[in-house]
Amino acid sequence: MEPSASSTEGSEGGGGRAALKAFVSAGRGYWRDVPAEQWEDWRWQLKNRITTLAQLERLLPTLTPEERAGTQLANQKLALGITPYFFNLIDPADEFCPIRRQVIPRIEETVTAPWEMSDPCGEEAHSPVPGLVHRYPDRVLFLVTDRCASYCRYCTRSRMVSNATGYDFHPDFEQQIAYIRSHPEVRDVLLSGGDPLLLSDEKLEALLGALRAIPHVEFLRIGTRIPIFLPQRITSGLCNVLRRYHPLFISIHSNHPRELTLEARAALERLADAGIPLGNQSVLLRHVNDDPEIMRIHVQKLLMCRVRPYYLYQCDLIAGSSHLRTSVRRGLEIMRQLRGYTTGYAVPTYVIDAPGGGGKVPLTPEYVVSHTADRVLLRNYKGDLYEYPEAPDEVPRAASRRPQCEPQCV
């Protein structure tokens, strides 16, 4: 059953949508009796993840038949894994809870549409050595692990992440680093996976140090969902490691304002205080964030966490994700209701990762109505029309010379 517009709005709780702007704690929930030192230990959170149907049925008695069937089959596609911290954000009374839809398997995942793929971004075709993707001229994607703190049901790399499909991913850091060292055009290295911040401080420092020692590598990036799934991991020790390898950028992954809790904000502030520029990459998901007001609250809340909204992704054509995919038309409408209605810093770039390895293609509403040799007709965020005089591409040389001032006699 699909929710109606009214039920979607009501699912945001008693305070309504405006309440989503507030930062609240995820709380301890079922784990209220766990000692604080354990609850705040990121290794305890990983050890106590929800990974089985039996755990889900005990902790979430409202599990639907679709969720129960999906969980029984989950380990054939992408493992079930939810940290206790993140599980506390799930609304047990709402089947269409935006947190619930992201991490609890559904039977729809077993249905593959004709246009869906196991590798929708064509990474395998651009992988010169295992664990490294070199699609763009000056940058590479460095895959460090196939593990995440929790598993997103729309994961682009579900073919390898969690090893549910038997991909058997084993990165070879020496081989990956040797490739980068031998390709001087590579100036930008993005660490991803799985989640790089699941590495120990020592392993992460060794990897960052080896990459920073390559003269032509100008800056490093980390893609992570740890501040959202496992904010306990963002320790002072980790921040001390990261601050030694500037320029270092981190892209987090948050999709809904409810994910931005007091704990997540504190973790993000620790990273920002370490001098790390933070950006956010969201995926547009049906009944999660495909609402202009929800998206506006989310991007504004990100800025309050010192995170710049960076990309809004159209959901990749990963097998079994049709039930989570919105129309591009809907995405463009959301973008139209962001531009001009909130600060420009809060407006991400809406992109499609072109299927099969074409790279990111930006999508924008039509603001240019017409364009001729002498004018551009523009439509602003309100729909009003304005003319702008077009300049010639080349100014005649004679006209481009400024007249010289003649010296005056005194």
URQUIGI-V532953 format. One record per pair of residues at least 12 apart in sequence whose C-alpha atoms are under 6 Angstrom apart, sorted by the first residue. I is the first residue (numbers start at 1). GAP is how many residues later the second one is. Records with the same first field share a line. If there is no record, write none. Layout:
I=GAP  GAP
This chain:
23=238  239
24=237  238
25=236  237
26=62  63
29=59
40=192
42=190  191
45=38
49=33  34  35
50=31  32
51=29  30
66=40  41
67=38  39
69=38
70=35  36  37
71=34
75=89
76=88  89
77=87  88
78=80  86
79=83  85
81=69  70
82=68
86=143
98=190
102=50  51
103=49  50
109=211
110=210
111=209
112=207  208
116=201  202  203
117=201  202
118=41  200  201
120=197  198  235  236
121=234  235  236
122=234  235
131=12  40
138=47  48  49
139=47  48  49  50
140=49
141=49
142=48  49
143=48  49  50
144=49
145=48  49
146=15  16  47  48
147=14  15  47
148=46  47
154=167
156=162
161=33
184=32
187=29  30  31
188=29  31  32
189=31
190=31  32
191=31
192=31
195=29
201=37
219=28  29
220=28
221=27  28  29
222=28
223=27  28
224=28
225=27  28
227=37  40
228=36
231=33  36
234=33
243=31
249=27  28
250=28
251=27  28  29
252=28
253=27  28  29
254=28
255=27
256=42
257=41
265=40
278=29
279=28  29  30  31
280=29  30
281=29  30  31
282=30
283=29  30  32
284=29  30  31
285=39  40
286=38  39  40
292=42
299=47
309=37  39
310=38
311=37  38  39
312=36  37  38
313=37  38  39
314=38
332=33
340=41
350=12  13
351=12
367=12
374=15  16
375=13  14  15
376=12
